[in-house]
Amino acid sequence: MTTTYKNIALFLFLIVFGNLCAQDNQGSHKVNLKIPEVALINVYSNLAVSLGNNTVVEAGKPLNIEDTNNSVWINYSSIVGSQTQPSRDISIRISEGAIPAGVKLYVKVAKDMGAGAGTMGKPVGTTQELTANPLTIITDIGSAYTGVGANKGNNVQYLLKLSDEPNAYANLDFDQSSTVVINYTLSDN
């Protein structure tokens, strides 16, 4: 046999023998990766919110109705779906009780304190009057978390003040002192 034929024969032998002796050195399986939907909200305050505790200290002077409280914090965790639920909002409303005649209750929400991560919501920058109708106070929440407790998330400021309606002071009645329940709702857009 010539050298060329010997080399071809050796080459074919190695290919055939190599394929017969080769071992399977690969395997595979599927891994399901799931990211759960998350929509949780917590309203945190270490004190009971109380407004309107001012008194008149001298005869002939008016009661100073204006009173604020900023001890409430909104904490949330959210995982959204980019196609099905791209963002969430937080709304607030009075669900029980009534605001006494002559006064109004307002709310304003500050920006996130930066203790968490993700696409944080944007607070509505204005002071809004609280009623039984839902008010949107934070918009465009994406996948994010704020941290837990005070000084985490968004600070809420409540403001109780004399109504600007005619005869507001004449409508004040201490028998109308009341407790209202305020609901916060984290909802999909």
Buried (B, 14 or more C-beta within 10 A) or exposed (E): EEEEEEEEEEEEEEEEEEEEEEEEEEEEEEEEEEEEEEBEBBBBEEEEBEBBEEEEEEEEEEEEBEBEBBBBBBBBBBBBEEEEBEBBBBBBBBEEEEBBBBBBBBBBBBEBBEBBEBBBBBBBEEEBEBEEEBBBBBBEBBBBBBBBEBEBBBBBBBBBBBBEEEEBEEBBEEEEEEEBEBEBBBBBE
